């Protein structure tokens, strides 16, 4: 939840500069950065249009709000893209809350799965699919094909436990939580992600857990005046533990949290991204913790992880404060081939960009990158780094919304509903805020929570689904991004896990080089299009694409077509795939 206004100052002390942060500053040395790559091309006109109503999406999130300010109410929920029927079109899953002891809705609450009809509309198929999770206070969603059968499965996190739905391949799912052993019983799970940490060809699972809160220990926070009661600061509660589940290849998982080392420290996990941060070919774990040191666990290649959170420089801000970590993502923003890290925080804090120094350390580049304090009055919740205008440079998207519905009583300049943010990458990891250029729907104030990015209409530019607290979601269609050229890659692993999670891609287009990874997690409690997207700008050819799979197999492809979605199978190269283009609606 985070230290989001001065009303909480009396509730918890801010994190202080630690000896470990100072040690990082001393040890990181003079990691030299490469010569800056060429700047981004001139901007093209891009607008995001909310097509939710035209698409037939009627889901509405219920925050179960009450005068008691029960902690669960302000968290919001995630949203996930999943091509559950493998027809080449991304379908959409919204996570819902549930009735509680303090809130009895007039109608039953359930999560919802919407099938992409391929004509700009979606159909609610929740009942047939069996993924409504009615009565479960859901939080987030993670998508991955854990049994390598070619159909993505669905994990839903939430308060008290999690649920794993196995995809049966016929449009239905089965709750296999008990058999699989991933219930995360008794915990408050938030974000989760799939990755193959031991490279055995099967996806393993990371689940973030938050704090030890219950309705019975929901204390009064904020001033004792009518209307001033506030949601509490997380410092009022002990944290829970990060969970790592190893895939046993038989539909079951083993809890290896302690044995691996990742479950030992106390956590207040909100966001997770699973990527290879030191370019050693093995996936690592980055967790955004709420007013608690962020975690960076590096893979030891033997089933265990090293905790380098403090000495790497990502545990805290540059001035040593543990901020309200919410959403987190990783991407190469400056073209040097190493993933950088972006973490959102709440108002009166800064959203942080950490530059990868290539030596297992990071610098806080928040001001050097141009991001600075441009969002100081906004509460950043979810974030995704993607190339919205297809110019070849990864941009930064952020959904915002205050955690307090009565924030105006404490800070009149801070609204509860807030516009979204887009920072355009000008090239080399320098950013400019362009939010107000992207249309009225993009700038519409909402209480934004989870968000997920996908090319749902298969037209080559990336669209955004946003889950808004106590409101309808938004389906923001990207209009204009495909004025620049592009290429999308669907990975199919053979020796590696079926999703190709952990693969590293290097694309060269007319001498311009881009790097991507097939990552797990990302953002805030949400799941994104698994296809790897490259913007090409005005370049009209792709010289080469090199894919290094987790198995060690390297596929080198040359003279690829552009403005297409291609399926690449491990060890075989391009294979047939069907990705219908959707006619615009709305």
N, C-alpha and C positions, 0 to 999 in steps of 0.2 A: 504494500500500500504506500509506504514511503512517507518521508518527512515533507508533506505537501503544503503546510501552511504554518504560520506562527502559533496557531492554537495548539499545535503539537509540541512546541518548544519546551513547555513545562512537563511534557509527558515523557520525553526521552532526550538524552544528550546526543548531539551530533557526533558522528565518528571522528576520531582525531587522527593526526598524522602519526603513523606507526613507524617503528624502527625498520620494519620490513620494507615499507615504501621507500624510506631513505636509502636502504641497502640497494634496492633496485636501481635507484638513480645513480648510485655509485658504480654498480656493476655493469650497467647496460652499455657503457663504453661509447665509442664513436662509431656506431654501426652506420656505414656509409650508404646513402641512397643512390640509386642509379640516376643517370642523366634523365631529365624529364621527357616523357614521350610527347608526341605532337598533341596540341590541344584538340578539344572536341570541335566538330563542325558547327556551323551556324545553326541555331535552334529552328525546329520546324513547329508548326502549329499543332498542338495536341490538346484535346479536351476530353474530360471524363464525363460520360452521361449516365445518370442513374436509370437503369432499365428494369429495376426490380418489378414494378407493377406490370409493365408490358410483358415481362417474362413469366408472370403468373406466380410469383413467389409471395405467399401470404404469411409466412412464418413471422412471429413477433416474439421477441425476447421478453421474459417476465423476470424482473429483478427481485421479486418477493419482498418489496420494501415495507418497512415498518418503523414506528416511532422509536423502537428500541435500538436502532442502528446495529442490527446483527451483522457481523463482519462479512458474512457470505454475500450480502446484498449488493455490495459495491464492486465486487470482483469482475462482473461481466462474464462473458463466455467466448469460446473460440469458434472458428468456422473452418471447414476443411474441404478441399477439392479432392475428388476421388473418381477415377473412371472405373466404377465398380463392375460394369458389364463389358468393359474392354471393346467398346464400339468406336473408340477414337475421339470421344467427346467427354470433357471433364464435367462430372456431376458434382453436386454441392450438398454438404452436410452442415446443418446448424445445430449447435449444442444448446440445450435448454436446462433451466433450473427445475425445481419441484416444489410441491406443497410442503410446508414446514409446520412446526408447532406454533409459529407466530403468524403464519400466512396461509389462508385457505382460499385458493383461487376459485372463481365461478365455473371454470372448465378445467379438465385434466391437462396437465403439462407434459409435453414429450419433446424430444429432439426430432429433427426432421431431415429426411434424405430426399433431394429433388433430382429427378432424372433429366438430363439435358436432351431435349427432343431433336436438336439439330436444326431447328427453325427459329431460334431466338427465344423459345419458351421452355419452361421446365414443368415437370409433373411431380407432385408429391407421391412418392412410392414407399413411404415409411412403413405403412402397415404390412404391405406384401414383403418388403425386405426384412422386417423384423428388427429394426434398429432404433425404435422410438425411445427405449430406455425410460419408460414412464415410471415416475416415482423416484428416479435417481437424480440427485442434484449435481448435474454435470458441470464441468469446467472447460476442458479442452479436448482436442482430438489429434491423433497421430495416425498416419496411413502408411502401411508397408506390407509387402507380400512375404510374411514370415515363414511360410511353408513352401515357397517357390513353385506354386501351382499355376502361376500366371494371372491370378486374380488378387487385387489388393485387399488387405484386411484392415479392420477399423478398431482402433483403441480409443475409448472415451474415458477421460480422467474425471475425477469429481470428489465431492466431499464424502469421506468415509471409506471409499474404495474406488477401484477402476473397473472397467468392463472391456473385455476383448471379444469382438465379433469376428468370427471366421467367415470369409466370403465363400459361399458354396458353389459359385460359378454359374448359378441359374437365376440370379436376381435376388436371392435370399441370403441371409446371414444366420449363423448360429452363435449363441452366447457360449463361449468355451472357456470363460474366465477360470472357473474352478479347476477344470482339467489342466489348463495351461499353467496355472500357478502364478498368475500375475495380478492378483486381486489388489495388491498393495493395501491390504485390509487395515483399517483403523487410521489411515493417513488422509490428509487433505492434498490430493494430487492436482497439479496445475498443468504445466507443459510436459510434453513427452516427445521422444524421438526414436526412430529406428536407425540402426547402423550395424555394421559387421565389425566389431572391435577386434576380433581375433582372426578375421579373414578366413573363416572356415566355410564360407559360402552360404551362411544363413544369418538372417537379421536378428540382432539382439536388441534389447529395449532399455532405454533410460527413462525413468519417471522422476520428475521434480516434485517434491513435497514442500508444503509451505510452513504453517505454524500450528501449534497445539492450542487451537481455539475450539470452543464448543458453546452452544447457547447457554450452558450453565456457568461458564466463566466469562461471559460477555459483559465486561465492566463498563461503567459510565466514563466516557471520555468527552472532552470539550467543556465548555462553561456550563454551570448549572443555572441556565436561564431558558425560558420557553423557546424552543426551536433551535437551540444552540448545541444540542447533543451531537457528537461527531463520531465517525468511525475511528476506532482506536489506531494508534501507532503500533507497528509490529514489534517494537521494543517491549511492549507490554506482555509479550508471549514468547515462550521458548520456540525455537525452530524445530523442524523435523529433519529427516535424513534423505539424501539422494538415494535412489534405488537403481541398481543395474541387474538386469535379468539376462542370463545366458541362454541362448537357444539350443535345446538338446537334440534337434533334428527330428523329433518324433511328435511334435505338437505340444511339447511341454517345455518349461523354462526352469532354470535354477537361479535362485537369488544369490548373486556373487558380490553384493554391494560391499560387504566388509572385506572379503577375501581380495577384492580388486583394489581396495583402498578408497574408492569414491564415496562409500557410505559412512566413513568414520567421522568427518567433521559435521558439526551442526549446520543446517542449511535453512534458508528461507527462500526456496527456489521459485522463480516466476517464469523465466524464459530459458531455453536451452538451444544451442546450436552444436552440431556434431560435424566436425571438419578436421582436416589435417593441417594444423597450424604451424608445424615445423618442417613440412615438406619431406617427411621421412617415409611416406607411403602408408602410414597407419593413422586411423581416425582418432581424434582427441575429443575432449568434452569441455565445453564452455557453458557456464551457468550464470545467469543474472540473478543475484540474490537481492532481496529487499532490505535496504538499510543494514546490510551485512556484507562481509567481503565476498566479491564475486569469485567464482571458482574457475580455474583452468587446470585440467588434468591432462597430462601428456601420456600417451600410450607407450608402455615399456616393451611391447611386442611379446609379452609372456603372460598375458591375462591380467596384469596389474597396471596401475597408473601412478605417475608422479604428480604430486600436488605442487605446482609452480605458481599458484595464484599470487602470492605476495611478491616473489622475486621477479615475476614476469612484468609486473606493473599494471595488471588489469583488475586487481582486487579492489582498487579504490580510485578516486579521482586524482588528478595531478597534485592537488593539495592535501591528499591523504584522507579524504572523507568517504565513508561508505554511504553511497546514495541509494535512492529508491529504485534499484534495478527492476525493470519490468520486462520489456521486450529486448531481444538480442538477435543479431544476425552477423554473418561473416561473408566477406567478398573482397576481391582484389580491386580496390578503388583507384589505385595509381599505376596499374599496369606492370608491376614488378614481379608478378607471379606468386605473391605471398598473400594469404587472406588476412585482411584487416577486420576489426571488430567494431560494431556499433551497438550501443546500449542506450535505451530510453530511460528517462527519469521524470520525476514529477515537477510541478511548478516550483520556481525559485531554486531549481537545480539546473544543471546543464546536461543535455544529451551528449554522450561522450563517443568520440571516434578515436580508437586506439590503432596506431600505425604499427605494422609488423616490421621489426628490425632485422629479421632473418636469423636471429641468434637466441630465440626463445624468450625475447623480451619485446615490450611494446612501449611506444611513446604516446602520451595523451596529445592527440593532434586536433583537439576540438577547435581551438582558435586558429591554429596554423592552416587548417583546411577551409576556413571561412564559415564554419557552422556557428562558432561562438555562442553568444547568448540570444540568438534570434528567436528562440522559443521559450524564453524565461518565464512567461506567464501561462504557458501551456503544460498540461500534464501528458507526457508521452507514454503511451501504453504499448501498442504493438508497432513493430518496425519490419520493413523488408527492403533489402538492397537489390534493385533490379533496374534494367535499362528501359525506362518507360518510353523513350523517344527513339530507340534503336540506332543511336549514334555510335555505339561501340563502347560507351563508358557507363559503368554501374552507378545509378542514382540512388537516393535514399528516400523512401516513403515512410510516413509515420501517421498513425491514427491516434487522436488525442481525446481526452475527456477527464474532467476533474473527478477525484474520488469522493468528494463531498458534494451532496446535492444542495447543501446550504453554505457553500464556500463563500458566497457573496456577503454573508454575515461577518466573515473574518477578513476577506480581501475583496473589496468591491470591484477591483480591476480584473479579477479572475472569474471567468464564467464557468458554469457547470458544463454546458454544451460548448464544444470547441471545434474549429475547422481542422481539416487535415493539413499535413505538411508534405511538400515535395522539395527536396534539394537536388538541383541538377548538377551533375558532375561536368565541370568545364574542361576536364582533361587533367590527368595527373593527380587526381584526388583533391582538387579545389572545387568548392561548391558554391552555388548561388541559390537562394530561395526563390522558387518560381510558382509557388502554390496558387497565387491569385491570377495566374495566367491559364489555369487548367479548367476553368468553368465554374458556374454557380453550384452545380451538384457536388463538385469536389470541395468547395469552400463552405458548404452548408454545415453549420454547427451541429454536432451530435455528441452524445456521450460514447465515444468510440472505445472499443475494447479489442477483441481479436480481429485480425484481418488476414486475408490469404490472397495470393496472387496466382493467376492462371490465364492462359490464352483460351478462354472458354468457347470462343467462336472460331478458333483455328485460323485467324486472319493474320497472324504474325506479330501482333503487338499484345502486350500483357495487360490484363484487366484485373480489377480488385474487388473482392467481396469484403465488406466490413460488418462486423457484428456490433450493433449499438445497444447499449444497456437500456432495458425497459422500453424498447422501441423496435420498429421495423429495421431490418438490415438494409444495406445499400449494395447494389450490384453495379459497380462503376465500369462501364464499357470504355475502353480506350479507343477514341476516335482520332485518327491521324498519325498514330505512332508508326503505322506501316507505310507511311510516305517514304521512310528510309527502308533500306533492304535489311533482310534478317535471315536467320536459319535456326531451326529448333531440332533438337536431337532427343529421341526416345531411346533409352538404353535398355538392352535385354541381356542380362548376364547369363552365362552358361556354367562355367566353372566357378565364377563369382556368384554372389547372391543375384537373384532374378532381377531385382530393381537396379542393379549396377551401383548401389549406394557405396560411396567411397572412391568411385572412379575419378580420375583427374583428366581434364580435357584442355588441349592447347590448339587454338584455331588461328591460322594465319590467312589474312585477307589482304592482298595487294601490299604485303609487307607489314601490315598492322597486326599485332599479336594480342590475343585475349586468352585469359585463363579462367576456367570454371572448375568447380568440384560438384559432384553429386552428394549433397549434404543431407543430414537428418535434422529434425527439429525446425528451428528458425522462427523468429517472431515471438508471438505471445499466444500460447495455447491453440495454435492453428496449424493447418497442413496445406502445403502449396503444390502447384502443378509440378510433377516430378521431371518433366521434360526440361532439358537444358537449353536455355535461350541465349542467342547471340544477336546483338544488333550490329549491322554492317555499315550504317551510314549510307553514303553515296557509292560505296565500293560495290562493284558489279561481279566480283568473283571471289571464290574461296580457294586459295592455293592448296591448303592442307588442313586436315584435322587429325590430331594424334590423341588417342584415348588410351590411357594407362589404367587397366582394370585392377581391382583389388587382388586378383589372382597372380598378377605380374604380367599377364598377356598384354601386349601393346598392339593396337590396331592403328595403322597409318593409312589414311584415306586422302586422296588428292582429287583436285578439279571437281569439287562438289557443286551441285546446283544451289541456287540461292532462292529465297522466298518460298521455302518448302519446309515441311516437317518430315524428317527422315528417321527411320528406325535402324539402329545399328546393333547388330547381334555380336556378342563377344566371339572373336576368332573368325567371324564370317564377313563382317563389314555390313554394308547396307542391304537390308532385306525388305520385302514388301510390307507396307503398312497403310492403313486407311485412316485418314483424318479429315472428315467432311468439313467443308467450309460452311459456316453458318451465315444465313442471310440476316442482315441487321433488322432489329425490331425496335420500335419506340423512338 
